[in-house]
Amino acid sequence: MKKGFSLVELLIVLAVIAALVSSVTMFAGNAIKKAKATTIARNLKSISLAAQKRLLIEGPDFFRNLPSGTGIKSLMKDVTEGYSLYVLIKRSGEVNTTAMYTTTGVDTELVCEMLPDAFVAENDEKYTLLNGDYFCVIRWDKKLSAEGFINSGSTVTYVPKDFLCQTQSFSIY
């Protein structure tokens, strides 16, 4: 009686193992994509809600008085790079907030499926500021100076093209 395995038996075992590894890798890759999309959807919603909460509790001066070196990470601790927040406060009290994430390396369809009001902007949405309107851009690590945008007649982009966006409109007055 011969001891050991034949070459054919070893090749069959290796083929079965390879098939199992490839199917597990495919499922793991999908799980990683879904986890990233879930995190991005959660963060976009949380940034929007944090901005709304701050505006409703502290008023429109919260963003005007936000120090220049402060960013989204002052609103939320868990947010990483790639996120931005645009805040447009109109003289009438109408507020438009746009929480954004770069579309690089993310399954935007999956994010939009999880967060139904999220979208990838196909065109820039612009607004011409009137006297008394205020606009600011808050990146992950800093607030960009909005002084140049306060002038009446300035045109600002409050929903930029090719970004994954979640917008919210509400009134504070």
C-alpha positions in Angstrom: 0.0 0.0 0.0 1.3 3.4 -1.0 1.6 6.2 1.6 1.0 9.9 0.8 -1.1 11.7 -1.8 -1.0 11.6 -5.5 -0.3 14.7 -7.5 -3.9 14.7 -8.8 -5.3 14.7 -5.3 -3.0 17.6 -4.2 -4.0 19.6 -7.3 -7.7 19.0 -6.5 -7.3 20.2 -2.9 -5.4 23.3 -4.1 -8.1 24.1 -6.6 -10.8 23.8 -3.9 -8.8 26.0 -1.6 -8.2 28.6 -4.3 -11.9 28.7 -5.1 -12.7 29.2 -1.4 -10.1 32.0 -1.1 -11.4 33.8 -4.2 -15.0 33.8 -3.0 -14.0 35.0 0.5 -11.9 37.7 -1.0 -14.8 38.9 -3.1 -17.2 39.0 -0.1 -14.6 40.8 2.0 -14.0 43.4 -0.7 -17.8 44.1 -0.9 -17.9 44.3 2.9 -15.1 46.9 2.9 -16.8 49.0 0.2 -20.1 48.9 2.1 -18.4 49.8 5.4 -16.7 52.8 3.8 -19.9 53.9 2.1 -21.8 53.6 5.4 -19.2 55.7 7.2 -19.3 58.4 4.6 -23.1 58.5 4.6 -23.2 58.6 8.4 -20.6 61.4 8.5 -22.4 63.5 5.8 -25.6 63.3 7.8 -23.9 64.0 11.1 -22.1 67.1 9.7 -25.4 68.5 8.4 -27.2 67.8 11.7 -24.3 69.3 13.7 -24.4 72.5 11.5 -28.1 72.8 11.9 -28.0 72.3 15.6 -25.3 74.9 16.0 -27.2 77.4 13.9 -30.5 76.8 15.7 -29.0 76.9 19.2 -26.3 79.6 18.8 -27.6 81.5 15.9 -26.0 82.6 12.6 -23.1 84.3 14.4 -21.7 80.8 15.3 -20.1 80.4 11.8 -19.2 84.1 11.5 -17.3 83.9 14.8 -15.6 80.5 14.1 -11.9 81.1 14.3 -10.0 80.7 11.0 -7.9 77.8 12.2 -11.0 75.8 13.2 -12.6 73.3 10.9 -15.2 70.5 10.7 -13.2 68.6 13.3 -14.4 71.2 15.8 -18.0 70.1 15.1 -17.3 66.4 15.0 -14.5 64.4 16.4 -14.6 61.4 14.2 -14.5 63.1 10.8 -11.3 62.6 8.7 -9.9 64.4 5.7 -12.0 64.8 2.6 -15.0 66.4 4.1 -16.2 70.0 3.7 -19.2 72.1 4.8 -20.5 75.1 2.9 -22.9 77.3 4.8 -25.1 80.0 3.1 -27.1 82.1 5.5 -29.5 84.5 3.7 -30.7 87.7 5.1 -34.2 86.3 5.2 -33.1 83.6 7.7 -33.1 80.8 5.1 -30.1 78.6 5.5 -28.5 76.2 3.0 -25.9 73.8 4.3 -24.0 71.4 2.0 -21.9 68.7 3.6 -19.5 67.2 1.0 -17.0 64.4 0.5 -14.7 63.9 -2.4 -15.8 61.1 -4.7 -12.3 59.6 -5.0 -12.3 55.9 -4.0 -15.9 55.7 -2.9 -18.9 53.9 -4.4 -21.2 56.9 -4.7 -24.2 54.8 -5.8 -24.0 52.9 -2.5 -23.7 56.0 -0.5 -26.8 57.5 -2.3 -28.7 54.3 -1.6 -27.9 54.5 2.1 -28.5 58.3 2.3 -31.4 59.0 -0.1 -30.9 62.8 -0.1 -27.3 62.5 -1.0 -26.2 63.1 -4.6 -23.2 63.8 -6.9 -23.6 67.3 -8.2 -23.5 67.3 -12.0 -23.2 71.1 -12.2 -22.1 73.9 -9.8 -25.1 75.5 -8.1 -24.4 79.2 -7.6 -26.0 81.9 -5.6 -25.5 85.7 -5.9 -25.2 87.2 -2.4 -27.5 90.0 -1.5 -26.8 92.7 1.1 -26.8 90.9 4.5 -26.2 87.4 3.2 -23.3 85.3 4.6 -21.3 82.4 3.1 -18.5 80.4 4.5 -16.5 77.3 3.5 -15.3 75.0 6.3 -12.9 72.3 5.4 -11.8 69.4 7.6 -9.0 71.3 9.3 -9.8 75.0 8.8 -12.4 77.6 8.1 -11.7 79.5 5.0 -12.1 83.3 5.3 -15.5 84.4 4.1 -14.7 88.1 4.2 -14.4 88.3 0.4 -17.9 86.7 0.0 -19.8 89.0 2.3 -20.0 91.8 -0.4 -23.4 92.1 -2.0 -23.4 90.9 -5.6 -20.6 88.3 -5.2 -21.5 85.0 -6.7 -20.7 81.9 -4.7 -20.8 78.2 -5.5 -22.7 76.5 -2.6 -23.0 73.0 -4.3 -19.8 72.2 -6.2 -19.7 69.9 -9.2 -18.4 66.3 -8.9 -18.6 66.2 -5.1 -20.8 63.8 -3.1 -23.2 66.2 -1.4 -25.9 66.2 1.2 -27.8 69.5 1.3 -30.2 70.8 3.9 -32.4 73.9 3.8 -34.1 75.4 6.8 -35.1 78.7 8.4 -33.5 80.1 11.6 -35.8 83.1 12.0 
